[in-house]
Amino acid sequence: MMGDIPDDLDELALAIRDRRVILFAGAGVSMVVGLPSWQTLIRHMQDELGVETAQGDQIMAYQTLAEYYRITRGSIGPLRSWMDRTWSVSPAAIRESRIHEIIVALDFPIIYTTNYDRNLEIAFEIADKPYVKIANARDMALADLRQTQIVKFHGDFDDDESLVLTETDYFSRLSFDSPLDVKFRADAMGQTVLFIGYSMQDLNIRLLLHRIWETWEQSGYEREWPKSYVFMPALDPVQEAVLDRWGITLVTHPAENPAEALQGFLERLRERVDQVEAKGRQGDEEGSGD
């Protein structure tokens, strides 16, 4: 099973030690501390707008409902305010989250997230570790790049205009030419990317992965592309084959549920990073002894 091959994690651990890995964190990272599901958002919009799903029991896409919300209400401001309140998790819950603790400890130079919440920022504040939040072009221009960058790829509650929430927002981002898209393409070209907290059924993420591979393939130097990784709670041979075609390694960890699987994977990864760092220090000491 590819996710259990030690060399794969050793290679990833070495890249993390050298700060050559970008973390890309999805909703699964926030849901472990009690973030409401997308179904909660959908039901809220349906109740507030007085609409029902027209396709039996099938739940309408939240992007479509958000588009209708903007059309009928004139803006998503009230919806954003509700989400800001509802998507708020207590600092105590984040303090107890082993997953957030390990993410901070692994010291990624850049963390991209499609989550709107402040959970990652709070985790850094709890650890008293400096960071800079980037949600728009202005943030990019003013950022202190010596600090860990937390890039809010789909926007931030502090900036309504930055939110990627409605159908139009998503369609506009499919061109991948916004300032944050340009930044990601540049960041990802020469570094390893580790995706966690995503369902690989998400077409936006799949398109993003495909575009990275496509960029390298067109460059003529695809063999030089640093290996990237996607964590999934369980092995999926179909996904594994498709991702491998794009030069992306699927890693997994056996557990009872997705949250335990993610935590187990991150625990194992941190152990490998610690081992790599210990070997590096030992090598330096032996070298200085000569």
Buried (B, 14 or more C-beta within 10 A) or exposed (E): EBBEEEEBBBBBBBBBBEBBBBBBBBBBBBBBBBBBEBEBBBBBBBEBBEBEEEEEEEEBEBBBBBBBBBEEEEEBEEBBEBBBEEBBBEEEBBBEBBBBBBBBEBEBBBBBBBBBBBBBBBBBBBBEEEBBBBBBBEBBEEBEEEBBBBBBBBBBBEBBEBBBBBBBBBEEBEEBEBBBBEBBBEBBEEBBBBBBBBEBEEEBBBBBBBBBBEBBEEEEEEEEBBEBBBBBBEBBEEBBEBBEEBBBBBBBBBBEEBBBBBBBBBBBBBEBBEBBBEEEEEEEEEEEEE
